[in-house]
Amino acid sequence: MKFGIFYELQLPRPWNSDGERKLYHDALTQLEIADRCGYDYAWVVEHHFLEEYSHCPAPEVFLGAASQRTKNIRLGHGIIQLTTSHPARIAERVAVLDLLSDGRVEFGMGESASITELEPFGRTMEDKRAVFEDALRALLPMFRDGGCQYDGPHFKIPLRNVVPKPVQKPHPPLWMACSQLDTIDRAGRLGLGALGFQFVSADAAHAWVHAYYNGLTKRINKLADYPTNPNIALVSFFMCAKTDEEARRRAEGATFFQFALRYYGQSTARERPAPGTVNMWDEYEAWKRATPDVAASALAGGLIGSPETLRRKLRRFETSHIDQVILLNQAGKNTHEHICDGLELFAKEVMPEFHSRDGEHQVWKTKVLNREIELEEIDTRPFKDRYGAKFAPTVAVTPKGVTR
């Protein structure tokens, strides 16, 4: 099993004049620590206009800075929105980052999940999948030597040679965002790595791993000519401390993250309120006051606890054959100091055991891909709740604000 870290770059209100600068510099320091401690991947999102939830609209700039402060950790776009940028600009940015990092880029792609992000770029919820697929077909030839041209339904590109070219050939590994659980199966059928941006139990992970690899080995239907990337990664809330109680105290941001995700996920087309009309942190605090038991019990999930607790939980995840667990601890108002301490303690006390058995997992995976091991077709319908019912705030989000 491999381990990644994940950044939305959250910044709850109240804001101050130095908040965003500190947020970015702290995150870069955390990446340096993760690189030194032997973490495998760092994943960074692309989001636009999502106050408090994500202040990360230019991941290529952030990862470019990270490329000069790290040596080994893979630098993952988790994800680039293919719907809000031109394919040539995406190919250029990915190639430059691959050059700067000496070939450490992972190329995750997605559609965007809300009308708030899509509409200013002239896209809709109805056409975003078609645009995503058209952009993928357009941009992949741009990584090859020489020129290319493309004539598709959404992009028409005359003959040009997109330069520079990436270090990795034919291009960095391809991943797809799976913000809805059903798309994990789709990623397998497309031959793309699956970035599962949801928070699931070990039993659910087992079911979705089977769905992914069965899609890849039995029902593959690629969108274009590209190497498959057989990998499934799932996100988990994370905080490691000396005791379970201390870890839960330090990890309150996890409940804010999931509260905000559910809060916005209930709105039509996931539309966000108009700027400045909602203080998400205040909404979260009100929810905690109204449901203190639910808020407290939420921290019992995920990878939050002492090293021994996390080892026990990860051993269950390991049996599901997940390729990578992506650890999310930059959330809400979790402090920089606690995040750094947790990364270091986990790397020292927990990670080596699971790294040491990754070779066994690779043998299993090779046999699955060669059809020497046939995986059971598991019904995934019982494992489709992305958020958990306990995170259901009783609000309705409208473009003008909130109604309760």
Residue pairs with C-beta under 8 A, 6 or more apart in sequence:
1 314
1 317
1 318
1 322
1 323
1 324
1 325
1 354
1 355
1 357
1 358
1 361
2 40
2 41
2 323
2 324
2 325
2 355
2 358
3 39
3 40
3 41
3 324
3 325
3 326
3 327
3 351
3 354
3 355
4 39
4 40
4 41
4 42
4 43
4 74
4 76
4 233
4 324
4 325
4 326
4 327
5 30
5 31
5 34
5 39
5 41
5 42
5 43
5 326
5 327
5 328
5 329
5 330
5 343
6 43
6 44
6 45
6 78
6 235
6 326
6 327
6 328
6 330
7 27
7 42
7 43
7 44
7 45
7 56
7 62
7 330
8 45
8 47
8 53
8 54
8 56
8 257
8 328
8 330
8 331
9 23
9 24
9 27
9 44
9 45
9 54
9 55
9 56
9 62
9 330
10 52
10 53
10 54
10 55
10 253
10 256
10 257
10 330
10 331
10 332
11 19
11 20
11 23
11 52
11 55
12 52
12 256
12 280
12 281
12 284
12 332
12 333
13 52
13 279
13 280
13 281
13 282
14 281
20 55
23 55
24 62
26 336
26 339
27 62
27 330
28 62
28 65
28 66
28 69
29 336
29 340
30 330
30 336
30 339
30 340
30 343
31 42
31 66
31 69
31 70
31 73
32 69
32 70
33 340
33 343
33 344
34 42
34 73
34 343
34 347
35 42
35 69
35 70
35 71
35 72
35 73
37 343
37 344
37 347
37 348
37 351
38 72
38 347
38 351
38 355
39 73
39 343
39 347
39 351
40 73
40 74
40 324
41 73
41 74
41 75
41 76
41 106
41 233
41 324
41 326
42 63
42 66
42 70
42 73
42 74
42 75
42 76
43 76
43 77
43 78
43 106
43 108
43 195
43 326
44 56
44 59
44 62
44 63
44 75
44 76
44 77
44 78
45 54
45 56
45 59
45 78
45 79
46 56
46 57
46 58
46 59
46 77
46 79
46 80
46 81
46 84
46 110
47 53
47 54
47 56
47 57
47 117
48 57
48 81
48 84
48 116
48 117
48 120
49 116
49 117
49 120
49 272
49 275
50 114
50 116
50 117
50 272
51 272
51 275
51 276
51 278
51 280
52 260
52 280
52 281
53 260
53 261
53 264
53 280
56 62
59 77
59 80
60 77
60 80
60 93
60 94
60 96
60 97
63 75
63 77
63 97
63 101
63 105
64 96
64 97
64 100
66 75
67 75
67 97
67 100
67 101
67 104
68 100
70 101
72 104
73 104
74 104
74 105
74 106
75 97
75 101
75 104
75 105
75 106
76 105
76 106
76 108
76 175
77 94
77 105
77 106
77 107
77 108
77 109
78 106
78 108
78 175
78 177
78 195
78 197
78 326
79 108
79 109
79 110
79 175
79 176
79 177
79 195
80 90
80 93
80 94
80 107
80 108
80 109
80 110
81 110
81 111
81 112
81 117
82 90
82 109
82 110
82 111
82 131
82 132
82 135
82 136
82 139
83 111
83 112
83 118
83 121
83 123
83 128
83 131
83 132
83 135
84 112
84 117
84 118
84 121
84 123
86 155
87 135
87 138
87 139
87 142
87 150
87 155
87 157
88 139
88 142
88 157
88 160
88 162
90 135
90 139
91 139
91 142
91 143
91 162
92 162
92 163
92 164
94 105
94 107
94 143
94 166
94 171
94 172
95 143
95 162
95 163
95 164
95 165
95 166
96 164
97 105
98 104
98 105
98 166
98 167
98 168
98 172
99 164
99 166
99 167
102 167
103 166
103 167
103 168
103 172
105 166
105 168
105 172
106 172
106 173
106 175
106 193
107 171
107 172
107 173
107 174
107 175
108 174
108 175
108 176
108 177
108 193
108 195
109 132
109 136
109 174
109 175
109 176
109 177
109 192
110 132
110 176
110 177
110 179
111 128
111 129
111 131
111 132
111 177
112 118
112 123
112 128
113 179
113 270
114 264
114 269
114 270
114 271
114 272
115 124
115 125
115 269
115 270
115 271
116 270
116 271
116 272
118 124
118 125
118 128
123 131
125 269
127 154
130 153
130 154
131 154
133 223
134 152
134 153
134 154
134 155
135 154
135 155
136 223
136 224
137 150
137 152
137 223
137 224
138 150
138 152
138 155
138 157
140 170
140 171
140 224
140 225
140 226
141 148
141 150
142 148
142 162
143 162
143 165
143 166
143 170
143 171
144 165
144 170
145 165
146 161
147 159
147 160
147 161
148 157
148 159
148 160
148 161
148 162
149 157
149 158
149 159
149 160
150 156
150 157
151 157
166 172
170 226
170 227
171 226
173 193
173 227
173 229
173 231
174 192
174 193
174 226
174 227
174 229
175 187
175 192
175 193
175 194
175 195
175 229
175 231
175 233
176 183
176 186
176 187
176 190
176 192
176 193
176 194
176 195
177 183
177 195
177 197
178 184
178 186
178 187
178 194
178 195
178 196
178 197
178 198
179 197
179 198
179 386
180 386
181 196
181 198
181 200
181 208
181 380
181 383
181 384
181 386
182 380
182 384
183 194
184 194
184 196
184 208
184 211
184 212
184 232
185 208
185 211
185 212
185 215
185 380
186 215
187 193
187 194
187 212
187 215
187 232
188 194
188 211
188 212
188 213
188 214
188 215
188 216
188 219
188 220
188 232
189 215
189 216
189 219
189 220
189 221
190 220
190 221
190 222
190 223
191 216
191 220
191 222
191 226
191 228
191 229
191 230
192 228
192 229
193 229
193 230
193 231
193 232
193 233
194 212
194 231
194 232
194 233
195 233
195 326
196 208
196 232
196 233
196 234
196 235
197 235
198 234
198 235
198 386
198 387
199 235
199 236
199 237
199 258
199 301
199 302
199 386
199 387
199 388
200 208
200 234
200 383
201 383
202 313
202 316
202 317
202 319
202 320
203 383
204 383
205 234
205 317
205 320
205 322
206 319
206 320
206 321
206 378
207 378
207 379
207 380
207 382
207 383
208 232
208 234
208 380
208 383
209 232
209 320
209 321
209 322
210 375
210 376
210 377
210 378
211 378
211 380
212 232
213 230
213 232
213 368
213 369
213 375
214 375
214 377
216 228
216 230
216 369
217 368
217 369
217 371
217 375
220 228
222 228
230 365
230 369
231 323
231 324
232 322
232 323
232 324
233 322
233 323
233 324
233 325
233 326
234 322
234 324
234 325
234 326
235 326
235 327
235 328
236 302
236 303
236 325
236 326
236 327
236 328
237 251
237 254
237 257
237 258
237 301
237 302
237 303
237 304
237 328
237 329
237 331
238 251
238 302
238 303
238 304
238 327
238 328
238 329
238 342
238 346
239 247
239 248
239 250
239 251
239 254
239 303
239 304
239 305
239 329
239 334
239 338
239 342
240 247
240 303
240 305
240 306
240 307
240 310
240 341
240 342
240 343
240 345
240 346
240 349
240 350
241 247
241 249
241 250
241 305
241 306
241 338
241 341
241 342
241 345
242 306
242 345
243 306
244 304
244 305
244 306
244 309
247 304
247 305
247 306
247 309
247 342
248 299
248 300
248 304
248 305
250 334
250 335
250 338
250 342
251 299
251 302
251 304
251 329
251 334
252 299
252 332
252 333
252 334
253 329
253 330
253 331
253 332
253 333
253 334
254 298
254 299
254 302
254 304
254 328
254 329
254 331
254 332
254 334
255 284
255 288
255 295
255 298
255 299
255 332
255 391
256 280
256 281
256 284
256 331
256 332
256 333
257 328
257 331
257 332
258 298
258 387
258 388
258 391
259 283
259 284
259 287
259 391
259 393
260 280
260 284
261 386
261 387
261 391
262 387
262 391
262 392
262 393
263 280
263 283
263 393
263 395
263 397
264 270
264 272
264 397
265 386
265 387
266 392
266 393
266 395
266 396
266 397
267 396
267 397
267 398
271 397
271 398
271 399
272 397
273 397
273 398
273 399
273 400
273 401
273 402
274 399
274 400
274 401
277 400
277 401
277 402
278 397
278 401
278 402
283 393
283 395
283 402
284 332
287 295
287 393
288 295
294 390
297 390
298 388
298 390
298 391
301 388
303 310
303 313
303 314
303 325
303 327
305 313
307 345
307 346
307 349
307 350
310 346
310 350
311 350
311 353
314 325
314 350
314 354
317 325
318 354
318 357
318 361
321 361
321 364
321 365
323 361
323 365
327 346
329 338
329 339
329 342
329 343
330 339
364 373
367 373
368 375
394 404
395 402
395 403
395 404
396 402
396 403
396 404
